[in-house]
Amino acid sequence: MPCDASGMAEIHRYYKAGFGEGAALVGGVAAGDAQHATAVATHLAGLSRSLHAHHEFEDANLWDELTGRAPGCALHVGRMKQQHATMLVHLNDLDASLPAWGVSGRAADARPVLAALAGINEALAVHLPDEEANIVPVMEEVLEQEHMEAAARHGRAPPQRRDVPDGGAIIAAQPDGGATWVRKNLPGPVRLVWRYYGRRQYERQRRVLLTGR
C-alpha cells in the first residue's frame, strides 16, 4: 500500500459529528441569548472553514492526480466534484446566515442556520460514505504518503489551523473515544499536553457550547 489514507475516515467522523450536532446546539440557545449564540456560531463557522479547506485541497490537488494515475476512477471523481458543488451551496448558506444569528440569538435568525445545517448533513450523508468506499481505496493504491502529508499540512495551515478544542473534537469523534487516534497522531510530549491541559480546555469549550457559560 503506497499510502495510508485512513486519516480521511478520521476527519470525516469529525465533520459528521460536528455538523450532526449543529441543530441541537442551535436549538439549545435560548431566544435572545446573544452570548450563547455567539459561541455556537463561532464554533460552526470554524467547522465550516475546516470543511471548505478540506474540499478545496481535494479539488485542487487530488482529483486530477487520481484520474491521471487511475483513469478508471474518473466516474467516481466526477461524482465527487458534483457532491462538493452541492455541499458548497449549503456551506455558503451557513456562512451567510451565521453572523446575524450569532449577534441576535433570535429564533427568526436561527431558521436559515438550521436550514443550511440540514442541507449540509444531507449532503454529508451521501458524500462521506461514497468517498470512503470508492475514492479512499484508489488513493491507497496509487498515491504516495507525501500526498496525505500535504493534505494534513494544509489542514493545519492558517486560517483553518485547528486549535486544541478542535483537536479534542476530532479525538472525541473517533469510535474508541480517540485512544487509537492519539497514539497514531500525537508524539509523546504532545500526548502529555493533551492529557493534562488540552482535554480540560476541550471540556471547557464543550460546556460553553452547551450552556453558553
C-alpha positions as CSV (number, residue, x, y, z in Angstrom):
1,M,0.0,0.0,0.0
2,P,1.8,3.2,-1.2
3,C,0.0,5.4,1.3
4,D,-2.2,5.2,4.4
5,A,-5.4,7.2,3.8
6,S,-7.2,6.2,6.9
7,G,-7.0,9.8,8.0
8,M,-9.8,10.5,5.6
9,A,-12.3,8.5,7.6
10,E,-11.0,10.0,10.8
11,I,-11.6,13.6,9.6
12,H,-14.9,12.6,8.1
13,R,-16.0,11.4,11.6
14,Y,-15.2,14.9,12.9
15,Y,-17.4,16.6,10.2
16,K,-20.2,14.1,10.6
17,A,-20.2,14.6,14.4
18,G,-19.7,18.3,14.3
19,F,-22.4,19.2,11.8
20,G,-24.6,16.4,13.1
21,E,-25.0,18.1,16.5
22,G,-25.3,21.5,14.9
23,A,-29.1,21.7,15.0
24,A,-29.1,20.6,18.7
25,L,-26.5,23.3,19.6
26,V,-28.5,26.0,17.8
27,G,-31.7,24.7,19.4
28,G,-30.1,24.8,22.8
29,V,-29.7,28.6,22.7
30,A,-32.4,30.4,24.5
31,A,-34.2,33.1,22.4
32,G,-32.2,36.3,22.6
33,D,-29.2,34.8,24.4
34,A,-26.6,36.5,22.1
35,Q,-23.6,35.4,24.2
36,H,-24.5,31.7,23.8
37,A,-25.4,32.2,20.1
38,T,-22.1,33.9,19.5
39,A,-20.2,30.9,21.0
40,V,-22.2,28.4,18.9
41,A,-22.0,30.5,15.7
42,T,-18.2,30.8,16.1
43,H,-17.9,27.1,16.6
44,L,-20.0,26.3,13.5
45,A,-18.1,28.9,11.4
46,G,-14.8,27.3,12.3
47,L,-16.2,23.9,11.3
48,S,-17.4,25.3,8.0
49,R,-14.0,26.8,7.3
50,S,-12.3,23.5,8.0
51,L,-14.7,21.6,5.6
52,H,-14.2,24.3,3.0
53,A,-10.4,23.9,3.3
54,H,-10.7,20.1,3.2
55,H,-12.7,20.1,0.0
56,E,-10.6,22.9,-1.6
57,F,-7.5,20.8,-1.1
58,E,-9.1,17.8,-2.7
59,D,-10.4,19.9,-5.6
60,A,-7.0,21.4,-6.3
61,N,-4.7,18.5,-5.5
62,L,-6.4,15.2,-5.6
63,W,-8.9,14.7,-8.4
64,D,-6.6,15.3,-11.4
65,E,-3.9,13.3,-9.7
66,L,-6.3,10.3,-9.2
67,T,-7.7,10.4,-12.7
68,G,-4.2,10.6,-14.2
69,R,-3.0,7.6,-12.2
70,A,-6.2,5.6,-12.2
71,P,-8.3,6.6,-15.3
72,G,-11.0,4.0,-14.3
73,C,-11.7,6.2,-11.3
74,A,-12.9,9.1,-13.5
75,L,-16.6,8.4,-13.0
76,H,-16.2,8.4,-9.2
77,V,-14.1,11.6,-9.3
78,G,-16.8,13.3,-11.4
79,R,-19.4,12.4,-8.8
80,M,-17.1,13.7,-6.0
81,K,-16.9,17.1,-7.8
82,Q,-20.7,17.2,-8.1
83,Q,-21.1,16.4,-4.4
84,H,-18.6,19.1,-3.5
85,A,-20.5,21.6,-5.6
86,T,-23.8,20.7,-3.8
87,M,-22.0,20.9,-0.4
88,L,-20.6,24.3,-1.3
89,V,-24.1,25.8,-1.7
90,H,-25.1,24.7,1.8
91,L,-21.8,25.8,3.4
92,N,-22.1,29.2,1.8
93,D,-25.7,29.4,3.1
94,L,-24.4,28.6,6.6
95,D,-21.6,31.2,6.3
96,A,-24.1,33.8,5.2
97,S,-26.7,33.1,7.9
98,L,-24.4,32.7,11.0
99,P,-23.4,36.3,11.6
100,A,-26.9,37.7,12.1
101,W,-28.0,34.9,14.4
102,G,-24.7,35.0,16.3
103,V,-25.3,38.6,17.1
104,S,-29.0,38.4,18.0
105,G,-29.8,34.9,19.1
106,R,-33.3,35.4,17.7
107,A,-35.3,32.4,16.6
108,A,-36.1,34.1,13.3
109,D,-32.4,34.4,12.6
110,A,-31.8,30.8,13.6
111,R,-34.1,29.4,10.9
112,P,-31.8,29.9,7.9
113,V,-28.9,28.5,10.0
114,L,-30.9,25.3,10.7
115,A,-31.9,25.0,7.0
116,A,-28.3,25.3,6.0
117,L,-27.3,22.7,8.5
118,A,-30.0,20.3,7.3
119,G,-28.6,20.7,3.8
120,I,-25.0,20.1,4.9
121,N,-26.0,16.9,6.8
122,E,-28.0,15.6,3.9
123,A,-25.1,16.1,1.6
124,L,-22.6,14.6,4.0
125,A,-24.7,11.5,4.4
126,V,-24.3,11.0,0.6
127,H,-20.7,12.2,0.1
128,L,-18.7,10.7,3.0
129,P,-19.6,7.0,2.6
130,D,-19.3,7.3,-1.2
131,E,-15.8,8.8,-0.9
132,E,-14.7,6.3,1.7
133,A,-15.9,3.3,-0.4
134,N,-14.8,4.4,-3.9
135,I,-12.1,7.0,-3.6
136,V,-10.0,6.1,-0.5
137,P,-9.1,2.6,-1.7
138,V,-7.9,4.0,-5.0
139,M,-5.9,6.6,-3.1
140,E,-4.2,3.9,-1.2
141,E,-3.3,2.0,-4.4
142,V,-1.9,4.8,-6.5
143,L,-0.8,7.8,-4.3
144,E,2.3,8.2,-2.1
145,Q,2.3,9.1,1.5
146,E,3.5,12.6,0.7
147,H,0.1,13.3,-0.7
148,M,-1.6,12.5,2.6
149,E,1.1,14.5,4.5
150,A,0.4,17.5,2.2
151,A,-3.3,17.2,3.0
152,A,-2.5,17.2,6.7
153,R,-0.3,20.2,6.5
154,H,-3.0,22.1,4.6
155,G,-5.5,21.3,7.3
156,R,-3.1,22.7,9.9
157,A,-2.3,25.9,8.0
158,P,-3.9,29.3,8.7
159,P,-6.7,30.2,8.6
160,Q,-8.0,26.7,9.1
161,R,-5.5,25.7,11.7
162,R,-7.1,23.6,14.4
163,D,-6.7,24.7,17.9
164,V,-6.8,22.4,20.9
165,P,-10.6,22.3,21.3
166,D,-11.0,21.3,17.6
167,G,-8.3,18.7,18.1
168,G,-10.4,17.5,21.0
169,A,-13.4,17.3,18.8
170,I,-11.5,15.1,16.3
171,I,-10.4,12.8,19.1
172,A,-14.0,12.6,20.6
173,A,-15.4,11.7,17.2
174,Q,-13.4,8.5,16.9
175,P,-15.2,5.2,17.7
176,D,-12.9,4.2,20.6
177,G,-13.0,7.7,22.2
178,G,-9.9,8.7,20.4
179,A,-7.3,6.5,22.1
180,T,-6.0,5.0,18.8
181,W,-6.0,8.4,17.1
182,V,-4.0,9.9,19.9
183,R,-1.4,7.1,19.8
184,K,-1.2,7.3,16.0
185,N,-1.1,11.1,15.5
186,L,0.4,12.7,18.7
187,P,4.0,12.4,19.7
188,G,4.7,11.5,23.3
189,P,5.2,15.1,24.6
190,V,2.0,16.3,22.8
191,R,0.0,13.4,24.3
192,L,1.0,14.7,27.7
193,V,-0.1,18.2,26.8
194,W,-3.4,16.7,25.7
195,R,-3.8,14.6,28.8
196,Y,-3.0,17.4,31.3
197,Y,-4.1,20.5,29.5
198,G,-5.8,20.0,26.2
199,R,-8.6,17.7,27.4
200,R,-9.6,20.2,30.1
201,Q,-9.6,23.0,27.6
202,Y,-11.8,21.0,25.2
203,E,-14.2,20.1,28.0
204,R,-14.5,23.8,28.9
205,Q,-15.2,24.6,25.3
206,R,-17.9,22.0,25.3
207,R,-19.5,23.5,28.4
208,V,-19.6,26.9,26.7
209,L,-21.2,25.4,23.6
210,L,-23.9,23.5,25.6
211,T,-24.7,26.2,28.2
212,G,-23.3,29.5,26.9
213,R,-21.3,29.9,30.1
